[in-house]
């Protein structure tokens, strides 16, 4: 008995009772019309009411025939397939497969009901989503999709762009491309993409609001395809819990599903980026008030909210684990794991990371950094971070950053006050040597490099004949002018004669360098030895992200790399100032050849006299003990040349199997403090070397005559030959998928 006849009988039954009952019945008939050949029944707003899977097929067919503005509402959950074995549909397809709606510009109102058991028919290209393109006026609201399966394969989903290059359709449940509004949708499905994939949408140009993804989304899953003869249309793959790529606005969304991006076979050279919300955010893209608690894993760039960002991420929280698992590639690529965004060329503002970030690096590669919030290495002139916080007990960040702060013991903190911006921590940055461990907000002891000066413990020194305060200070502190640190009875004067047998107290001194903001690492975690074996070597140097690293073309700079400040307004490789830091790492068969520092200082002075004669002043020596057990040796001086004067500093780390030398120069008119920077860079080297089979061609070094340390360059010869106008060429960093 259809609804229309049922209503008529009711009308006849009540017709003699009262006119009011007739009015009610007439209204009821109008509210729910009968289904006819033109489709399911409609409500008073003209929405077709979908109650069965036949109704759903009618909807698909009708829109595919051209009625793109059709409005529909779900009246109940639609069971489209038996879902008892839905997680195995990858291997055995269910009874019913569904074709996508190519273009849609109407309103699909889920009313909180679900499409359950949807299986995307993958018999031809573009069959990877319920909708292919949602137009500008399209709205998908309050829809649930659960126990459903969406997949692309290279064989079924590759296509040619307009320029005949090859791409593969993105796997996504709701749509490939969204220009409309998607709001209040809840998706619990399995998505497998041959290349890229999105948990709800492929590419978003419109709005995605208050949506939730709970399933699993995997990309880079094609294992058997051979690289086509045509060139590839993309050079990067992306996977995101809400969308693959975002050019619009994603707000109020949550991902608690797993997000995984694996590596394609070796012939497909690609970059890879995965995020809990989006794989990539464009210049115009915005992600705000979103959260992730799902696991994000990628072979290159992993971020709790986004893999790569050129747009805006604000007021977002990550609580899930973020991980990079290095693929077995023959080429070298950067690996970055970050709580919010792995590669940031845009803005990250007021975000909180409560989750972990980690990397498993097992083969030759540049050192892989971990960040509590985001990495700005790709484009430091554009990438900015402000008012962001992470938990140091869950994520160990390698480098301090402007706008990024630690929240230790967070259980007692009002996290909302920080997240809302009500409470803020200000940036603290200094290159100076600190005489005590300060308590700067947002830092802890791990943010400081400890330098020990003098004996390991306070001691009493018994004066010997010929001693002076100056030479006692030289003996223990490496510099006579530090005699004021010595303690004794009465007035302490460097020229005051000392009585043999009396005691002078030599205190141990602790100094600290605050780890600088916005640095990046240079070096390798693993090296291929000349023997062909892989060596678990780890030596990492740092430089500011707004500095270049490369080489400087002047005669004395052979085999030395260089760092200098960037000036992007003047073009590629242009310097913002004339300071240059020259440096080198190498193997070292001689161990600590500076261990007798007093003798080494005498030999260095002799070289200075030979090369500089009377053109040198402000000559000082330095020696510090590091917590690693290494010693940090150095000296600084001012040299007056015929046409200018230079401030110079040289610092060294030397031990069995490893040496590092840093030589800094800058005109005396520069505000850059060469001593502070060279000392910091040398102190900040993180090195744990088990073997380094590298032989220096030290016979070719410039300025060997009169220089007693053949494994090192002669800083005095370099200072005399230094040409501030020499060409500089930067090396390229492997910056990953942007």
Secondary structure, 3 states (H helix, E strand, C coil): CCHHHHHHHHHHHHCCCCHHHHHHHHHHHHHCCCCECCECCECCCCCEEECCHHHHHHHHHHHHCCCCCCCEEECCCEECCCCCCHHHCCCCCCCCCECCEEEECCEEECCCCEEECCEECCCCCCCCCCEEEECCCCEEECCEEEEEEEECCHHHHEEECCCCCEEECCECCCEEEECCEEECCEEEEEEECCCCEECCEEEECCEEECCEECCEEEECCCCCCCCCCCCECCCEEEEECCEEEECCEEECCEECCEEEECCCCCCCCCEEEEECCEEEECCCCEEECCEECCCEEECCEEECCEEEECCEEECCEECCCEEEECCCCCCCCCCEEECCEEEECCEEECCEECCCEEEECCCCEECCEEECCECCCCCCCCCEEECEEECCCCCCCCCECCCEEECCCHHHCCHHHHHCCCCCCCCCCCCCCECCCCCCCCCCHHHEEEEEECCCCCEEEECCCCCCHHHHHHHHHCCHHHHHHCECCCCCCCCCCCCCCCEEEECCEEEEEECCECEEEEEEEEEECCCCCEECCEEEEEEECCEEEEEECCHHHCCCEEEEEECHHHCCCCECCCCEEEEEEECCCCCCCCCCHHHHHHHHHHHHHHHHCCCEEEEEEEEEEECCCCEEEEEEEEEECCCCEEEEEEEEEEECCEEEEEEEEEECCCCCCHHHHHHHHHHCCEEECCCCCCCCCHHHCCCCCCCCCCCCCCHHHHHHHCCCCCCEEECCCCCCCC
